[in-house]
Amino acid sequence: MTDNNTLFRGLMQKPYEPTFVPKVDGKLYYDLPDAYLTDQYRPYGPSIQNRFGINAETRVPFPNISPPDLSFADVVSRRGLFSVFNAAHRRAAGQLIQLFLDQPNPTTLGAVAAYVRDRVNAPMFQYALAIALIHRDDTRDVEIPSFLELFPDRFVDPAVFPQLREESNLLDRGSRRAIDIPSNYTASDRVDEQRVAYWREDIGLSLHHWHWHLVYPSTGPDRVVRKDRRGELFYHMHQQTIARYNIERFANGLARTLSFSQLRESIPEAYFPKIVRSSDGRAFSCRYPNQVMKDVNRVEDESTIRLADMDVSIKRIFEAIDNGYAQATNGDRVPLDNEKGIDLIGDLLEASTNSINFNYYGDYHQNGHVMLGYIHDPDNSYLEGVGVMGDLTTTMRDPLFYRWHQHIDDIFVRHKQRLPAYTSSELSFNDITVDSFDVQLNKANAPKNVLLTFWQRSQFDLGTGIDFVPEGNLFVTFTHIQHAPFSYRIQATNNGGSMRRGTVRLFLGPKVNDRGQVLPFRDQRRHMVELDKFTVNLRPGQNSIVRRSDESNLTIPYERTFRNIAASSQPGMEVFQFCNCGWPSHMLLPKGSASGLEYDFFVMISNYNQDRVEEFNENDNCNDAHMFCGLRDRRYPDARSMGYPFDRFTPNSVGSLQEFARPYRNMTTTPVSIRFTNTVIART
């Protein structure tokens, strides 16, 4: 009997090569009945068997099945550009997810998937199958490849691919060299925004965004969309991303990104992505400086969006926030000015199928992506495809993504400012005192409160994602930001007579803006980013807490961000799928500066009795990045609002982070310098 990983592994490799072509370096062959073959290849069934199926180590036979009706998938061609921002594409993907979920067992699912694979859009197939595998009880341990492994053309300078094909065709796998992906290849240094291109175009960042949306899709069967605090997680994950981006801008001498709230204003930022899709040889379209958003009327893509409709949507969303209630489909008024309001607004604004009234409030956020993605050709006059803003896998590369999401975050802030400031009882933890707090590199005699960042060169095998090339590895190297490992060191006193349990909350915030001016607390508060959150038992008296940076419940390690299924399928390797959701560990810290840029680090120990939702083991494989990704099949493991204690406004009398912390013994701050060394170190 074929195990699940073997069954599905080949279906998720070389997405444009027909299913009958051997996978996994020629070791895996799917034995397909003639009915599975597309019209193009069915006449050659016997010769295909003889040519491709002889030498494979593993043969997976499939039974004859009743072919499913796939007419719903015709909205996007097999080699067309699939986008989850496109409503018609989302609906088709939702139906495909449902088809996969409806299969009674993995064997039948594998057969249906094998039949479907060569008949529908390849990225839509991968998206729908990945979501189904993650959410089915009987396939949840199947290894899900990263999008980099499947579609490397979305992340790699196209100039690299001819070199890779040359290597693969002329050299044995043991003789092939790694091809370097150049850094910052999308613009010259004359463009100010290029100073943070290393951050926006980081491959791990885009992979995080893609996998988060696999775990939290906006559209599909209820069982995959309706998760605990899903709307609030959409708010929180994107808010923290924008805050981190702005911190990175400050470190590079750039002002905070401007909110794109005036939809008819020209957009000065251009973007030339230089990404060529292997599916059709077409490039993602560029955006020239000072373009203006217009009505989208692309009948061929089933995209028709009017600016006037966007105006109506945002007006109704603002009315709901300002009135403190949203209008449900049955006319009921649903209160928003409570702890559940942010979750409702998140689903309403995204907008997911959880939206309290989709027809009334519209699809503001996703339609914005579509309109900005087609800004260069809104009526398809020039037959140009979408720009990177209109594709989930590439959107974070564009400076405009952050302007759009700064606007989305400002909408959430409009709601948050209506909520009362946290009270003393909500912030304090009686009998618990944080006596000292420092950070230190994990090496002997390292000075306190000085952290280091640098460039790191890493390697990845693209062999499973490049179609129609000889078997074997095809390595590339790429350069990304990295930090030296460090630890948090906290001394805390339990002044009570019994054991107390607390939640340690660690944050970082910028002290100054791009011009070196001290940020007022009202601005700094919105840029406080979480570094870690974990529970601790505090015995009576002194307690010493040491927490390594690589233990963070926010991040996943490099090996899981850039996972390679071919490597992870070896015996003894751990299996991850849902667990591959998490912020990339190499992006935990901002870059800092060569001379050392000072940040405020903040620690708070809150009362676990007020934090507790249900018990869970933070050390379990799938629990270690729950801050952005939650827990599979369980409630979000923190009763507090996401971003607590910085998600709400504070009284005007609070002028600094130190003044915010001063009244409470269970929290404190320390200044930390982050020094950047402009040196490239190869990953070992």
Secondary structure per residue as TSV (DSSP state, phi and psi in degrees):
chain	resnum	aa	ss	phi	psi
A	1	M	-	360.0	136.2
A	2	T	-	-78.5	130.0
A	3	D	-	-74.4	161.1
A	4	N	H	-61.4	-39.4
A	5	N	H	-64.9	-40.4
A	6	T	H	-66.2	-40.0
A	7	L	H	-58.4	-43.5
A	8	F	H	-100.7	-13.8
A	9	R	H	-58.9	-49.3
A	10	G	G	-68.7	-28.1
A	11	L	G	-66.2	-19.6
A	12	M	G	-111.3	26.2
A	13	Q	S	-124.9	156.5
A	14	K	S	40.4	65.9
A	15	P	T	-59.9	-23.3
A	16	Y	T	-100.8	-6.2
A	17	E	S	-78.4	135.7
A	18	P	-	-55.4	153.0
A	19	T	T	-60.4	-28.9
A	20	F	T	-74.7	-12.6
A	21	V	S	-74.4	129.2
A	22	P	-	-54.8	144.1
A	23	K	B	-115.0	177.4
A	24	V	T	54.0	59.8
A	25	D	T	56.1	36.6
A	26	G	T	79.5	4.0
A	27	K	T	-87.2	-19.3
A	28	L	E	-118.7	126.7
A	29	Y	E	-128.3	128.5
A	30	Y	E	-90.7	117.9
A	31	D	E	-85.2	96.9
A	32	L	-	-98.3	131.9
A	33	P	-	-60.9	155.1
A	34	D	G	-56.6	-30.6
A	35	A	G	-64.4	-22.7
A	36	Y	G	-75.6	-25.3
A	37	L	S	-71.2	144.0
A	38	T	-	-72.3	166.1
A	39	D	T	-54.8	-31.6
A	40	Q	T	-64.1	-35.4
A	41	Y	T	-112.5	-10.8
A	42	R	G	-59.0	-37.7
A	43	P	G	-62.6	-16.4
A	44	Y	G	-109.1	20.8
A	45	G	H	-49.4	-54.8
A	46	P	H	-60.7	-42.0
A	47	S	H	-68.7	-32.5
A	48	I	H	-62.9	-45.1
A	49	Q	H	-57.8	-46.3
A	50	N	H	-68.0	-35.1
A	51	R	H	-79.0	-41.9
A	52	F	H	-103.4	-22.1
A	53	G	S	-97.6	5.8
A	54	I	S	-79.8	-46.5
A	55	N	S	-98.3	-0.7
A	56	A	-	-66.5	140.2
A	57	E	S	-71.4	-35.8
A	58	T	E	-123.7	128.4
A	59	R	E	-114.4	129.9
A	60	V	E	-112.0	107.3
A	61	P	E	-82.2	147.7
A	62	F	-	-121.7	142.5
A	63	P	-	-81.9	165.8
A	64	N	-	-69.0	140.3
A	65	I	-	-130.6	166.1
A	66	S	-	-79.0	116.6
A	67	P	-	-59.5	129.2
A	68	P	-	-73.2	154.8
A	69	D	-	-78.0	115.1
A	70	L	-	-109.7	18.1
A	71	S	G	-61.9	-26.7
A	72	F	G	-63.3	-24.5
A	73	A	G	-83.0	-1.7
A	74	D	G	-71.4	-5.3
A	75	V	G	-65.2	-20.6
A	76	V	S	-139.9	131.9
A	77	S	-	-70.6	166.1
A	78	R	T	-57.2	-38.9
A	79	R	T	-106.6	13.1
A	80	G	S	-79.3	176.7
A	81	L	-	-92.4	110.6
A	82	F	-	-84.7	136.3
A	83	S	-	-139.0	127.5
A	84	V	T	-74.1	-9.1
A	85	F	T	-77.3	-21.6
A	86	N	S	-80.7	121.8
A	87	A	H	-60.6	-40.2
A	88	A	H	-66.3	-39.4
A	89	H	H	-65.9	-40.8
A	90	R	H	-61.4	-42.5
A	91	R	H	-63.5	-42.3
A	92	A	H	-64.1	-43.1
A	93	A	H	-62.4	-39.1
A	94	G	H	-60.8	-40.5
A	95	Q	H	-67.9	-36.4
A	96	L	H	-68.9	-40.1
A	97	I	H	-58.6	-44.7
A	98	Q	H	-62.1	-41.5
A	99	L	H	-57.6	-43.9
A	100	F	H	-69.7	-38.4
A	101	L	H	-67.7	-29.2
A	102	D	T	-74.4	-13.9
A	103	Q	S	-70.3	139.5
A	104	P	S	-72.4	-22.2
A	105	N	S	-158.0	167.4
A	106	P	H	-60.9	-33.8
A	107	T	H	-63.0	-47.0
A	108	T	H	-66.8	-39.3
A	109	L	H	-59.6	-44.7
A	110	G	H	-60.0	-40.9
A	111	A	H	-65.0	-45.8
A	112	V	H	-63.7	-42.6
A	113	A	H	-63.3	-39.9
A	114	A	H	-64.2	-37.5
A	115	Y	H	-68.4	-41.6
A	116	V	H	-73.1	-34.7
A	117	R	H	-49.0	-48.0
A	118	D	T	-88.3	6.3
A	119	R	T	-113.4	-8.7
A	120	V	S	-126.8	171.6
A	121	N	-	-56.3	131.5
A	122	A	H	-64.4	-50.0
A	123	P	H	-62.6	-36.1
A	124	M	H	-63.9	-39.8
A	125	F	H	-60.8	-48.0
A	126	Q	H	-63.1	-42.4
A	127	Y	H	-60.8	-50.2
A	128	A	H	-68.7	-42.4
A	129	L	H	-67.5	-41.1
A	130	A	H	-60.0	-45.5
A	131	I	H	-62.8	-42.6
A	132	A	H	-63.9	-44.5
A	133	L	H	-63.0	-40.9
A	134	I	H	-63.9	-35.3
A	135	H	H	-99.7	-6.2
A	136	R	-	-85.9	138.6
A	137	D	T	-65.3	-31.2
A	138	D	T	-91.0	0.6
A	139	T	T	-132.6	11.8
A	140	R	T	-66.6	-15.9
A	141	D	T	-98.0	8.0
A	142	V	S	-69.9	137.1
A	143	E	-	-72.2	122.5
A	144	I	-	-98.8	117.6
A	145	P	-	-68.5	153.1
A	146	S	-	-72.4	159.8
A	147	F	H	-67.0	-26.4
A	148	L	H	-62.1	-37.9
A	149	E	H	-69.3	-31.3
A	150	L	H	-88.9	-45.4
A	151	F	-	-131.9	67.7
A	152	P	G	-62.2	-19.1
A	153	D	G	-62.9	-18.9
A	154	R	G	-75.1	-14.4
A	155	F	T	-128.5	-6.2
A	156	V	S	-119.3	137.8
A	157	D	-	-52.1	123.0
A	158	P	T	-60.6	-19.9
A	159	A	T	-64.6	-17.6
A	160	V	H	-75.2	-33.0
A	161	F	H	-65.6	-41.3
A	162	P	H	-59.0	-35.7
A	163	Q	H	-67.1	-40.1
A	164	L	H	-64.9	-42.0
A	165	R	H	-65.5	-37.4
A	166	E	H	-62.9	-46.0
A	167	E	H	-59.4	-45.4
A	168	S	H	-69.2	-31.3
A	169	N	H	-83.6	-26.0
A	170	L	H	-106.1	-21.8
A	171	L	S	-121.5	146.4
A	172	D	-	-65.6	156.4
A	173	R	G	-57.9	-32.9
A	174	G	G	-72.2	-14.8
A	175	S	G	-102.8	-4.3
A	176	R	-	-75.0	136.5
A	177	R	-	-94.2	161.0
A	178	A	-	-81.3	134.7
A	179	I	E	-97.2	131.1
A	180	D	E	-85.1	131.6
A	181	I	-	-84.1	119.3
A	182	P	-	-64.9	147.9
A	183	S	S	-84.3	147.1
A	184	N	S	51.7	51.8
A	185	Y	-	-92.0	3.2
A	186	T	S	-92.3	-14.0
A	187	A	S	-163.8	166.7
A	188	S	-	-87.3	171.3
A	189	D	T	-69.0	-10.5
A	190	R	T	-70.2	-16.5
A	191	V	S	-92.4	117.5
A	192	D	G	-56.3	-41.4
A	193	E	G	-62.3	-17.4
A	194	Q	G	-69.9	-13.8
A	195	R	G	-62.6	-25.9
A	196	V	G	-114.1	18.8
A	197	A	H	-63.0	-34.3
A	198	Y	H	-58.3	-29.2
A	199	W	H	-85.3	-51.2
A	200	R	H	-61.7	-39.2
A	201	E	T	-95.9	11.4
A	202	D	-	-61.1	128.0
A	203	I	H	-62.3	-40.9
A	204	G	H	-61.2	-33.9
A	205	L	H	-63.4	-46.3
A	206	S	H	-66.2	-37.1
A	207	L	H	-65.3	-38.4
A	208	H	H	-59.9	-47.5
A	209	H	H	-62.1	-43.3
A	210	W	H	-62.7	-48.2
A	211	H	H	-70.3	-32.7
A	212	W	H	-58.9	-40.8
A	213	H	H	-77.0	-15.5
A	214	L	H	-71.2	-40.2
A	215	V	H	-75.5	-33.6
A	216	Y	S	-124.7	64.8
A	217	P	-	-65.1	149.8
A	218	S	S	-84.5	-21.2
A	219	T	S	-138.0	144.2
A	220	G	S	147.4	-171.2
A	221	P	-	-57.1	148.7
A	222	D	H	-56.7	-35.8
A	223	R	H	-67.0	-21.5
A	224	V	H	-99.6	-18.8
A	225	V	H	-96.3	-40.0
A	226	R	-	-84.7	91.4
A	227	K	-	-119.8	157.5
A	228	D	T	-58.3	124.1
A	229	R	T	56.6	34.9
A	230	R	H	-61.1	-44.8
A	231	G	H	-64.6	-37.9
A	232	E	H	-67.5	-36.3
A	233	L	H	-65.3	-37.9
A	234	F	H	-58.7	-45.8
A	235	Y	H	-60.1	-51.5
A	236	H	H	-68.6	-46.2
A	237	M	H	-61.5	-43.9
A	238	H	H	-72.0	-36.7
A	239	Q	H	-60.7	-45.0
A	240	Q	H	-66.8	-36.3
A	241	T	H	-62.3	-45.1
A	242	I	H	-65.4	-40.4
A	243	A	H	-61.5	-43.6
A	244	R	H	-63.9	-40.2
A	245	Y	H	-63.1	-43.4
A	246	N	H	-64.7	-38.8
A	247	I	H	-60.7	-40.8
A	248	E	H	-66.1	-36.5
A	249	R	H	-63.6	-46.0
A	250	F	H	-55.4	-42.8
A	251	A	H	-66.2	-20.7
A	252	N	T	-108.4	17.8
A	253	G	T	74.4	24.5
A	254	L	-	-114.5	142.3
A	255	A	-	-71.4	163.3
A	256	R	-	-52.7	140.8
A	257	T	-	-62.2	139.5
A	258	L	-	-82.6	134.5
A	259	S	-	-64.4	131.9
A	260	F	-	-94.1	78.9
A	261	S	-	-103.3	-20.1
A	262	Q	-	-96.7	96.7
A	263	L	T	-68.6	-15.2
A	264	R	T	-100.2	2.3
A	265	E	S	-79.0	149.5
A	266	S	-	-69.3	153.2
A	267	I	B	-110.4	107.5
A	268	P	-	-67.9	-28.5
A	269	E	-	-73.3	123.3
A	270	A	-	-94.2	162.2
A	271	Y	B	-151.2	124.1
A	272	F	-	-116.9	94.6
A	273	P	-	-70.2	-28.7
A	274	K	-	55.8	48.1
A	275	I	-	-120.8	126.2
A	276	V	B	-112.2	123.9
A	277	R	-	-75.7	126.6
A	278	S	T	-68.1	-22.0
A	279	S	T	-64.4	-38.5
A	280	D	T	-136.8	4.5
A	281	G	S	72.2	10.7
A	282	R	-	-97.3	148.2
A	283	A	B	-90.0	148.7
A	284	F	-	-61.9	131.9
A	285	S	B	-69.3	151.4
A	286	C	-	-94.0	165.7
A	287	R	B	-121.4	125.3
A	288	Y	-	-83.7	162.3
A	289	P	T	-60.7	144.7
A	290	N	T	64.2	30.1
A	291	Q	B	-76.9	159.6
A	292	V	-	-124.6	137.3
A	293	M	-	-71.8	137.0
A	294	K	-	-132.1	169.7
A	295	D	-	-55.2	138.1
A	296	V	E	-98.4	124.5
A	297	N	E	-136.7	77.5
A	298	R	E	-115.4	86.0
A	299	V	G	-59.7	-37.1
A	300	E	G	-62.7	-30.3
A	301	D	G	-98.4	5.9
A	302	E	T	53.7	40.0
A	303	S	E	-121.1	106.8
A	304	T	E	-132.9	107.2
A	305	I	E	-135.4	129.5
A	306	R	-	-106.3	142.8
A	307	L	H	-58.8	-35.4
A	308	A	H	-61.6	-35.8
A	309	D	H	-70.5	-35.4
A	310	M	H	-63.2	-39.6
A	311	D	H	-60.6	-42.9
A	312	V	H	-64.5	-44.2
A	313	S	H	-60.1	-49.7
A	314	I	H	-69.3	-33.5
A	315	K	H	-61.5	-43.1
A	316	R	H	-69.9	-35.8
A	317	I	H	-66.1	-43.9
A	318	F	H	-62.0	-41.3
A	319	E	H	-61.6	-41.3
A	320	A	H	-62.2	-46.7
A	321	I	H	-64.1	-46.8
A	322	D	H	-69.3	-29.2
A	323	N	H	-85.5	-16.3
A	324	G	T	82.1	14.1
A	325	Y	E	-154.7	152.6
A	326	A	E	-110.1	155.0
A	327	Q	E	-96.0	117.3
A	328	A	-	-77.5	170.1
A	329	T	T	-63.2	-27.6
A	330	N	T	-89.6	6.1
A	331	G	S	91.7	-7.0
A	332	D	-	-66.5	149.8
A	333	R	E	-94.2	119.2
A	334	V	E	-103.8	117.1
A	335	P	E	-61.3	142.7
A	336	L	-	-114.5	-21.7
A	337	D	S	-83.0	60.6
A	338	N	S	-153.8	-178.2
A	339	E	T	-66.5	-18.2
A	340	K	T	-90.3	-11.4
A	341	G	H	-61.7	-41.3
A	342	I	H	-63.5	-33.6
A	343	D	H	-67.6	-42.5
A	344	L	H	-64.6	-42.9
A	345	I	H	-67.6	-37.2
A	346	G	H	-59.4	-46.2
A	347	D	H	-69.1	-33.9
A	348	L	H	-70.7	-38.5
A	349	L	H	-83.8	-30.2
A	350	E	H	-58.3	-52.3
A	351	A	T	-109.4	132.0
A	352	S	-	-91.9	174.1
A	353	T	T	-71.0	-4.2
A	354	N	T	-81.3	-4.8
A	355	S	-	-51.9	136.1
A	356	I	T	-65.4	-23.1
A	357	N	T	-163.1	77.4
A	358	F	H	-60.3	-42.7
A	359	N	H	-65.6	-28.7
A	360	Y	H	-86.5	-46.2
A	361	Y	H	-89.8	-15.8
A	362	G	-	79.9	-164.8
A	363	D	-	-123.7	56.7
A	364	Y	H	-61.1	-53.5
A	365	H	H	-63.4	-49.7
A	366	Q	H	-72.0	-35.8
A	367	N	H	-64.2	-32.3
A	368	G	H	-61.3	-42.5
A	369	H	H	-60.7	-42.5
A	370	V	H	-64.0	-46.9
A	371	M	H	-64.0	-40.7
A	372	L	H	-71.1	-30.8
A	373	G	H	-70.4	-23.8
A	374	Y	T	-110.0	18.0
A	375	I	T	-60.7	-25.8
A	376	H	T	-82.1	-18.9
A	377	D	-	-157.1	66.5
A	378	P	T	-67.4	-21.4
A	379	D	T	-113.6	11.8
A	380	N	-	65.2	25.1
A	381	S	T	-61.0	-34.8
A	382	Y	T	-104.2	10.0
A	383	L	-	55.9	34.0
A	384	E	-	-89.6	141.9
A	385	G	-	-78.8	-172.8
A	386	V	-	-76.2	153.9
A	387	G	B	-85.3	177.1
A	388	V	G	-64.4	-24.3
A	389	M	G	-64.0	-22.1
A	390	G	G	-95.2	10.5
A	391	D	-	-130.1	127.6
A	392	L	T	-60.5	-33.6
A	393	T	T	-76.1	-20.2
A	394	T	T	-118.7	-10.1
A	395	T	G	-60.9	-32.5
A	396	M	G	-74.2	-5.8
A	397	R	G	-76.8	-20.8
A	398	D	S	-92.6	131.5
A	399	P	H	-55.2	-27.8
A	400	L	H	-69.9	-25.4
A	401	F	H	-55.3	-42.3
A	402	Y	H	-76.0	-31.7
A	403	R	H	-67.6	-42.0
A	404	W	H	-64.9	-43.6
A	405	H	H	-78.5	-19.7
A	406	Q	H	-64.5	-39.8
A	407	H	H	-63.2	-45.3
A	408	I	H	-61.0	-41.4
A	409	D	H	-66.2	-36.7
A	410	D	H	-62.0	-31.1
A	411	I	H	-67.1	-43.0
A	412	F	H	-62.9	-38.7
A	413	V	H	-63.2	-34.7
A	414	R	H	-57.2	-36.8
A	415	H	H	-74.9	-45.2
A	416	K	H	-61.4	-32.8
A	417	Q	T	-71.5	-11.3
A	418	R	T	-82.5	-14.2
A	419	L	S	-86.3	148.3
A	420	P	-	-68.1	151.4
A	421	A	-	-62.3	153.5
A	422	Y	-	-64.0	141.1
A	423	T	-	-86.7	169.2
A	424	S	H	-58.6	-40.2
A	425	S	H	-67.9	-26.1
A	426	E	H	-82.3	-18.9
A	427	L	H	-104.7	-27.0
A	428	S	-	-86.8	167.0
A	429	F	-	-142.6	97.0
A	430	N	T	-55.0	139.1
A	431	D	T	76.4	-3.2
A	432	I	E	-109.4	127.4
A	433	T	E	-125.5	130.0
A	434	V	E	-89.3	111.2
A	435	D	E	-82.8	-37.8
A	436	S	E	-155.8	157.4
A	437	F	E	-151.6	121.9
A	438	D	E	-141.0	162.3
A	439	V	E	-123.2	153.2
A	440	Q	E	-155.9	138.5
A	441	L	E	-61.1	151.2
A	442	N	S	-84.6	59.8
A	443	K	S	-148.7	154.4
A	444	A	T	-61.2	138.3
A	445	N	T	62.7	20.7
A	446	A	-	-69.1	139.4
A	447	P	-	-66.7	151.3
A	448	K	B	-73.7	146.4
A	449	N	T	61.1	33.4
A	450	V	E	-131.1	117.8
A	451	L	E	-115.2	155.6
A	452	L	E	-122.7	139.3
A	453	T	E	-126.2	160.2
A	454	F	E	-165.2	175.9
A	455	W	E	-89.3	143.0
A	456	Q	E	-126.5	137.5
A	457	R	E	-102.7	122.8
A	458	S	E	-121.1	168.2
A	459	Q	E	-127.3	146.6
A	460	F	E	-146.0	146.1
A	461	D	E	-96.5	117.4
A	462	L	-	-96.4	11.5
A	463	G	T	-61.1	-28.5
A	464	T	T	-85.2	-4.9
A	465	G	T	-112.9	-8.5
A	466	I	S	-101.1	116.8
A	467	D	-	-80.2	152.8
A	468	F	S	57.9	43.1
A	469	V	S	-127.8	160.1
A	470	P	-	-58.3	156.8
A	471	E	S	-66.7	160.5
A	472	G	S	114.4	176.5
A	473	N	-	-72.0	146.8
A	474	L	-	-136.5	93.3
A	475	F	E	-88.5	142.7
A	476	V	E	-125.5	154.9
A	477	T	E	-115.6	148.1
A	478	F	E	-144.8	155.0
A	479	T	E	-110.7	135.0
A	480	H	E	-143.8	165.5
A	481	I	E	-71.5	150.4
A	482	Q	E	-152.5	160.5
A	483	H	E	-127.6	154.7
A	484	A	-	-73.6	139.4
A	485	P	-	-60.0	145.7
A	486	F	E	-146.9	175.2
A	487	S	E	-135.5	149.4
A	488	Y	E	-91.9	136.7
A	489	R	E	-125.6	114.9
A	490	I	E	-123.1	129.6
A	491	Q	E	-106.9	124.0
A	492	A	E	-134.1	147.5
A	493	T	E	-117.8	131.2
A	494	N	E	-98.4	106.4
A	495	N	-	-84.6	0.7
A	496	G	S	-87.9	-178.7
A	497	G	S	-100.3	3.5
A	498	S	S	-139.9	164.4
A	499	M	-	-60.5	135.9
A	500	R	E	-123.3	149.8
A	501	R	E	-113.6	133.7
A	502	G	E	-131.7	167.0
A	503	T	E	-111.2	118.9
A	504	V	E	-85.5	124.7
A	505	R	E	-119.0	120.2
A	506	L	E	-114.6	130.2
A	507	F	E	-132.2	161.8
A	508	L	E	-131.9	141.6
A	509	G	E	-141.8	149.1
A	510	P	E	-73.1	142.5
A	511	K	S	-90.5	-31.1
A	512	V	B	-133.4	161.1
A	513	N	-	-90.1	-165.2
A	514	D	T	-65.8	-21.6
A	515	R	T	-99.6	8.6
A	516	G	S	80.9	8.8
A	517	Q	-	-84.0	137.9
A	518	V	B	-63.6	130.6
A	519	L	-	-77.7	128.5
A	520	P	-	-63.7	153.8
A	521	F	H	-60.2	-31.4
A	522	R	H	-61.9	-29.7
A	523	D	H	-87.9	-41.6
A	524	Q	H	-61.6	-37.7
A	525	R	G	-57.7	-38.7
A	526	R	G	-74.1	-10.2
A	527	H	G	-115.0	18.3
A	528	M	-	-79.6	119.0
A	529	V	E	-111.2	140.0
A	530	E	E	-74.7	138.7
A	531	L	E	-108.6	-33.0
A	532	D	E	-170.5	160.8
A	533	K	E	-155.7	126.0
A	534	F	E	-155.4	159.5
A	535	T	E	-92.7	153.7
A	536	V	E	-147.4	142.5
A	537	N	E	-94.0	128.2
A	538	L	E	-112.4	108.1
A	539	R	-	-77.0	158.9
A	540	P	S	-56.9	136.4
A	541	G	E	95.1	-153.0
A	542	Q	E	-75.5	141.7
A	543	N	E	-135.0	132.1
A	544	S	E	-109.0	120.5
A	545	I	E	-114.6	122.5
A	546	V	E	-121.9	126.3
A	547	R	E	-131.5	122.0
A	548	R	E	-76.6	148.7
A	549	S	G	-64.2	-30.9
A	550	D	G	-79.0	1.1
A	551	E	G	-93.3	4.3
A	552	S	-	-55.0	137.4
A	553	N	S	-84.7	9.8
A	554	L	S	-97.1	-36.5
A	555	T	E	-107.1	162.4
A	556	I	E	-119.7	150.7
A	557	P	-	-70.4	164.8
A	558	Y	H	-50.4	-42.8
A	559	E	H	-61.8	-26.0
A	560	R	H	-95.7	-28.2
A	561	T	H	-65.4	-46.1
A	562	F	T	-107.4	41.4
A	563	R	-	-61.3	148.5
A	564	N	-	-123.8	115.6
A	565	I	H	-63.3	-37.0
A	566	A	H	-60.0	-38.1
A	567	A	H	-76.5	-41.3
A	568	S	H	-75.2	-7.2
A	569	S	T	-84.6	-0.9
A	570	Q	S	-70.7	151.0
A	571	P	T	-56.2	139.4
A	572	G	T	88.9	-9.6
A	573	M	-	-80.5	141.3
A	574	E	-	-73.0	151.2
A	575	V	-	-103.1	131.1
A	576	F	-	-132.0	142.6
A	577	Q	S	-144.6	-81.1
A	578	F	G	-50.7	-37.6
A	579	C	G	-66.3	-11.8
A	580	N	G	-81.4	4.4
A	581	C	-	-83.7	125.5
A	582	G	S	165.7	156.5
A	583	W	E	-68.4	138.7
A	584	P	E	-63.2	130.9
A	585	S	G	-63.4	-30.5
A	586	H	G	-71.8	-9.2
A	587	M	G	-109.2	21.2
A	588	L	S	-63.6	-40.6
A	589	L	S	-107.6	152.9
A	590	P	-	-71.7	164.1
A	591	K	-	-65.0	-34.6
A	592	G	-	75.2	-150.9
A	593	S	B	-145.6	165.4
A	594	A	T	-61.6	-36.0
A	595	S	T	-86.5	-9.6
A	596	G	-	100.9	109.6
A	597	L	E	-102.3	129.7
A	598	E	E	-89.8	133.8
A	599	Y	E	-123.7	157.4
A	600	D	E	-91.3	119.3
A	601	F	E	-97.7	139.8
A	602	F	E	-130.2	136.1
A	603	V	E	-127.7	141.1
A	604	M	E	-139.1	136.8
A	605	I	E	-111.3	111.3
A	606	S	E	-99.5	164.6
A	607	N	E	-75.0	114.1
A	608	Y	H	-61.4	-27.6
A	609	N	H	-63.1	-27.3
A	610	Q	H	-92.3	-14.2
A	611	D	H	-93.4	-27.6
A	612	R	-	-64.8	135.9
A	613	V	S	-111.3	-59.3
A	614	E	S	-157.7	155.7
A	615	E	-	-69.2	142.6
A	616	F	-	-154.9	158.4
A	617	N	-	-96.4	111.9
A	618	E	T	-63.7	-19.0
A	619	N	T	-88.9	-6.2
A	620	D	S	-64.1	150.9
A	621	N	G	-53.8	-41.5
A	622	C	G	-93.5	7.9
A	623	N	G	-106.9	-3.5
A	624	D	T	-87.8	1.4
A	625	A	T	-132.9	38.9
A	626	H	H	-73.0	-13.0
A	627	M	H	-63.1	-37.0
A	628	F	H	-101.3	-22.7
A	629	C	H	-116.3	-3.5
A	630	G	-	66.5	-165.4
A	631	L	-	-119.3	140.2
A	632	R	T	-66.9	127.7
A	633	D	T	64.0	19.7
A	634	R	S	-139.4	168.4
A	635	R	-	-74.1	156.0
A	636	Y	-	-60.7	132.3
A	637	P	S	-85.1	29.9
A	638	D	-	-147.0	119.1
A	639	A	-	-71.7	-21.1
A	640	R	S	-69.7	160.5
A	641	S	-	-63.1	143.4
A	642	M	T	-65.6	132.4
A	643	G	T	94.3	-9.4
A	644	Y	T	-51.2	136.0
A	645	P	T	-98.8	17.7
A	646	F	S	-106.3	8.6
A	647	D	S	-84.1	-12.6
A	648	R	S	-114.1	157.4
A	649	F	-	-65.8	154.7
A	650	T	-	-118.8	161.8
A	651	P	-	-58.0	150.5
A	652	N	T	-61.1	-20.5
A	653	S	T	-70.2	-16.5
A	654	V	-	-87.1	108.7
A	655	G	-	-102.7	-10.2
A	656	S	S	-153.1	165.9
A	657	L	H	-62.5	-37.4
A	658	Q	H	-64.3	-39.0
A	659	E	H	-68.0	-33.0
A	660	F	H	-64.0	-41.2
A	661	A	H	-84.0	-25.3
A	662	R	T	-55.2	-39.6
A	663	P	T	-72.0	-9.0
A	664	Y	-	-119.5	124.0
A	665	R	T	-73.5	-17.7
A	666	N	T	-89.4	13.3
A	667	M	E	-146.2	154.5
A	668	T	E	-160.8	171.0
A	669	T	E	-128.3	161.2
A	670	T	E	-150.1	139.8
A	671	P	E	-79.0	136.7
A	672	V	E	-131.2	132.5
A	673	S	E	-96.2	131.2
A	674	I	E	-111.8	117.2
A	675	R	E	-107.0	129.7
A	676	F	E	-101.6	131.7
A	677	T	E	-110.6	122.7
A	678	N	E	-80.5	62.7
A	679	T	E	-129.7	141.9
A	680	V	E	-100.8	122.7
A	681	I	E	-115.1	128.0
A	682	A	E	-72.4	138.9
A	683	R	-	-72.2	134.1
A	684	T	-	-98.3	360.0
